[in-house]
Amino acid sequence: MDQNIKIAVLGGGGRTGKYLVNHLLNKGYRLKLLLRNLPEVTETPDQFSRNLKNPLVEIMKGDAVNFSDIHTLLKDCQAVVSTIGQRPGEPMVASMATENVIKAMDGFDIRRYILVAGVNVETPFDKKSEQTKVATQWMKTTFPAIHADRAKAYDLLVQSSIDWTLVRLPVIVYTDQHYPVAGDLEDCRGEKISTADIAVFCRRAVKG
């Protein structure tokens, strides 16, 4: 059990985040969730809804673009995991949230940050296959503002002194099923990944 570690989770109410929250709780972690809209806690068959009543879960209402909310979220935590996605019609969130997280982490002397992003984020060390290059270019062309914002978030991480991991993913399949997974610092070696496998990777990455 890992109840001695409390993890701040951004995006825990999203489609990928719910799988992450369920998995971390199953492994015994204490969680502090930042949710913009506090859900109704009901006795339903849905595991995420039941977990909101778990004594290991602390929920606070707020927004990742507000530093004060992030500062409150990170207090008493030992690591941060973000699966937050871009919200349609709203200001770019990836770089703003990352800037706030880094600032709060420095203030609380928290070292570990896991940020889930897309395969389109580019680094100077990439050796992307033609397939990955096509996917990256599609994102650049179709969602240029989101692509630029995620690139800015990466630059903020590089310039920081924290211990960070940027998880660059292919197409996400929303399922509890597990499949063979291979990580690579230079290229994406598969076309898809399950939310269950994302959760496992993030949990393992928490400890570096």
ABEGO torsion letter per residue (X at the ends): XAAABBBBBBGAABAAAAAAAAAAAAAGBBBBBBBABBBBBBBBABAAAAAAABAABBBBBEBAABAAAAAAAABGBABBBBABBBBBGBBBAAAAAAAAAAAAAAAAGBABBBBBBBAABBBAABBBBAAAAAAAAAAAAABAAAAAAAAAAAAAAAABABBBBBBBBBBBBBBABBBBBBBBAABBABABBBAAAAAAAAAAAAAX
